[in-house]
Amino acid sequence: MADTASTAGTELERQLEEMLEIEKFDPPASFVERANLADPAVYEEANADWKGWWMKQARELSWFREPTLDVNESNPPFYRWFEDGKINASYNCLDRHVEAGNGDRVAFHWRGEEGEERELTYSDLLRDVQRFANALKDLGVRKGDIVGIYLPMIPEVIVSMLACARIGAPHNVVFGGFSADAVKERMEFSEAKALITVDGARRKGRTAPIKEQVDVVMDDLETLEHIIVVKHSGDACEMREGRDVWFHEICDAAAPECPPEELDAEHPLYVLYTSGSTAKPKGVLHTTGGYLTGVSATHSYVFDHKPGEDVYWCAADVGWVTGHSYIVYGPLCNGATSVMWEGAPDYPHKGIWWELCERYGVTIFYTAPTAIRACIKWGAEHVEKHDLSRLRLLGTVGEPINPKAWLWYHKVVGGERCPIVDTWWQTETGAIMITPLPGLVSTKPGSATRAFPGVLADVVDEREGNPVEEGQGLLVLKRPWPSMLRTLYKEDDRFVETYFSKFGRTTYLVGDAARRDKDGYFWVIGRIDDVVNVSGHRLSTAEVESAIVSHPKVAESAVIGQSDELTGQAICAFVTLNGDLAGTDELIDEIRDHVGERIGKFARPKRIIWADDLPKTRSGKIMRRLLRDIAEGRALGDVTTLRDAGVMAALEDKIKEEQAQEG
Ligand code: WTA
């Protein structure tokens, strides 16, 4: 990927260029001295007895009944972990810290867009979660019922998730950037009984009328009995008698004490929809004991987290898996003090993240490469204005990081003293799988380095599944791990087919291409399926295509991910219009808005190319590979399998025309 140009010609640019020569960065001695894991033998030990290693991690949690069984492998890929154990996630996140005398510790320094501050201690959270859990029960929500959550980054989202966990009602959180249509679809698929949402969500000084938007689509959903509304923006909204209730009112009316349900380790904790190769999102199902084991162990070892000392900030949104695992469950299990920021990284100003790091004394900071590239574009001065001397560890997640962005992060944000953990994982893996251990592993810019202890990752060839020593292959995980997805909600067959059919039922197919270097380090290259990664947001090309085609003027569409300096990949759509309609700028806006309504603004195509016809094989399959070549200005690959080779020539002309107009 091209590197961002805004440092061009500066002294910083010259220094970064020079640093590109450095192959490896060793953990600083001062860091190693105090690291949570500093004994290199851990890799071998965990490898030799991986079940025992995970059992040891599981024992760090509080169980109502300690498990004696590690993993049940009798019916792969339907693995079961710690299945005779009894546990509750909200108990592990809250009660046990309060019982240990740490109730006054801050769990979240919450900061609102307009500068409001709320400090939530572990005791505060426990109080609020118990009341809301009782309120849910009063509404008739029972163990096993699915509860939808569609909320912005406000404390109530944490309270809602933990209250569901407390009573054993799996949550189904939908990222606030998704449209109401997308929420409805996810509520429908999961047959959610209740939805927790908000009157209005604030974004960069404006308010989006969320409840109003939800009302428009949610009417005909029979399974959805209740909509619980958090009062946040204060904007008036309609409340439908018999269905809608205010969050604060039902909490006030509920009893204060709600003992946690003693749940089986394999009780479902949540469903989280993510994009796959087809238009229908996949409901990734995670259960309780194994998931908590994975997220708490990785949070402690990968971030070297020290409870009571560190101030930790994962600057993701709770609506993605990164938020589930590393804002909510991992950090709270470990008694962390976190920062939670309601808004965007550039509002009210482009240095807000760093202002908050200074204000709360952040020591560990975790974000996505796309955000780092945005910061590079905005300029180092926004970072340098602030005192970041308390930072001691940095992390990235979501997409491959280009070495220049890694070095900028290392130098400008980390002051060249903080190790960077480039963490590879997925919604499906639940927890970090490939990552440096910051006190043990030397890092190389752009590589996620080694598999986490106990995890067996490999790069294999497409055909036979044999290990690839040199060059690119498919990334696979060859052993079960506790935080792995258990299935796709209500779609067991699709689960097996998607992840465990290519190389058999014990090899998990990741869906990414990768290579290994001479030190055995992993370099993840990107998706091999039709999943696009826009600013770290996973989208399926099929999902966007189906949204575009649902526009009345569109006949057909093919969507590809095109490399993009800022967002990693950007959506580029080839669109064929109905009849002899002409493509106009107004129509481009219309189609983009339409996709925004169907999926969410972040899914709107950056580029739309009008196509009279699309390149197809003789069997009618669209050849996206050729579209990618043409969009990125590469020489066309093999076109002999095309039904009509003339289609590509016509498209090439279109693109030349587009460029002539721009240039
Ligand atoms: C990509 C996000 C390279 C990868 C936690 C994966 C990465 C997909 C990295 C999962 C990384 C995530 N280096 N690529 N450090 N981390 N990815 O489910 O393609 O939203 O398959 O989970 O993001 O995205 P998801």
Residues whose N, C-alpha, C, O or C-beta is under 5 A from the ligand:
A	BS01	WTA	T396 V397 G398 E399 P400 D422 T423 W424 W425 Q426 T427 E428 A448 V510 D512 V524 G526 R527 G536 R538
